[in-house]
Amino acid sequence: MPLAFPSIRVEPNNPTHHLWNNNGTWWIHYTVHFDHRKRRVRRTLGTRSLADAIASRDALLLKIAGEGEYVPERGGHDPASCDRRLLA
């Protein structure tokens, strides 16, 4: 799994950049670059509160910018990270 770093463009007058509300739950989307490739990442923030979503987004993007994020290869899945609820 390669280590990826984000490519973030922030629009200063848009406080909800990289966020969208999907049926009441806030999600984040961003792009990471690795090995001369890029991948769009979308994940739930698991909250219905916009204030919590903004705080989670800021913390997550700061962490990924500093430490990077491991990107799994496409086509396969990592059984250790598999959410068993989705398989039931």
C-alpha positions in Angstrom: 0.0 0.0 0.0 1.5 3.3 -1.0 1.7 6.3 1.2 -0.4 9.2 -0.2 -0.6 12.9 0.6 -3.6 15.2 0.0 -4.0 17.7 -2.8 -6.3 20.3 -1.1 -7.7 23.4 -2.6 -9.5 25.5 0.0 -12.0 28.2 -1.0 -11.8 30.7 1.9 -15.4 31.9 1.5 -16.8 28.3 1.6 -16.7 27.0 5.2 -18.1 23.6 4.1 -15.4 22.9 1.5 -14.8 19.1 1.1 -18.0 18.3 2.9 -21.4 17.1 1.7 -24.5 16.0 3.5 -25.8 12.6 2.5 -29.3 12.0 4.0 -28.4 13.9 7.2 -24.9 12.5 7.7 -21.9 14.6 6.8 -19.2 13.1 4.6 -15.8 14.3 3.4 -14.2 14.0 0.0 -10.7 14.8 -1.0 -7.9 13.8 -3.4 -4.6 12.1 -2.5 -1.6 11.7 -4.7 0.9 8.8 -4.7 3.3 7.1 -7.2 2.4 9.7 -9.9 -1.3 8.7 -9.5 -4.2 10.2 -7.7 -7.3 8.8 -6.0 -10.5 10.5 -4.8 -11.4 9.5 -1.2 -14.8 9.7 0.2 -15.6 8.7 3.8 -18.3 9.4 6.4 -17.6 11.7 9.3 -20.4 9.9 11.2 -22.1 13.0 12.5 -25.3 15.0 11.8 -23.8 18.1 13.3 -22.2 20.6 10.8 -20.0 22.0 13.6 -18.7 18.5 14.4 -18.2 17.7 10.7 -16.1 20.9 10.2 -13.9 20.0 13.3 -13.5 16.4 12.1 -12.7 17.5 8.6 -10.0 20.0 9.7 -8.4 17.4 12.1 -8.4 14.7 9.4 -7.0 16.9 6.6 -4.3 18.2 9.0 -3.3 14.7 10.0 -3.2 13.4 6.4 -1.1 16.4 5.3 1.4 15.7 8.1 1.5 11.9 8.2 0.1 10.8 4.8 -2.5 8.1 4.3 -2.0 4.5 3.2 -4.0 3.8 0.0 -5.2 0.2 -0.5 -4.8 -1.2 -4.0 -8.0 -1.3 -6.0 -9.8 -4.5 -6.8 -9.0 -6.1 -3.5 -9.9 -5.5 0.1 -8.1 -5.6 3.4 -9.9 -8.1 5.6 -8.6 -6.4 8.7 -10.3 -3.2 7.8 -13.5 -4.8 6.5 -16.7 -3.6 8.3 -18.5 -6.8 9.1 -21.9 -5.0 9.4 -21.8 -4.4 5.6 -21.4 -8.2 5.0 -24.5 -9.2 7.0 
